[in-house]
Every structure is written in structure tokens, then in C-alpha cells.
Amino acid sequence: MVTATGVQPGLTVRGLGRYELPAADWLCACGHHERARGRSAVIELTTRARVQQCPHTTPTTGRAAA
């Protein structure tokens, strides 16, 4: 496991120029990291990534989840 300090959670997309290979990095607030390369993979990741909302943890049950 890699620990990064000073890196803010969020979605970073680069390589959107005409002759560049698109790439995206998503660092979730829980520490989960995903990288996508290529147009379709970047599109898929950007539609699935949620900034400031962690989809990797399950909400608590009961009243607190509501």
C-alpha cells in the first residue's frame, strides 16, 4: 500500500489535446485510487467517480443513514 501525503482527493483528467492519450486519476476520500487510460476508459471513470462522496463504504443502517 502506498501512502501519499499532500495529495487532495479528487478527479484529475489530462491529455485532452488533439494528439494526446487521455488519462484520469481518481483519488477517493477513503484512499481508493483508480487510473484510466484511453478515451473510453476515461469517460467511464469520469461518469462513475464521485468527488466528496465515497462509494466504497457502506452507509450505516437505521436512522443515521436516513
Helices and strands as residue ranges (DSSP letters): E 10-14, E 23-27, E 33-37, H 39-48, G 63-65
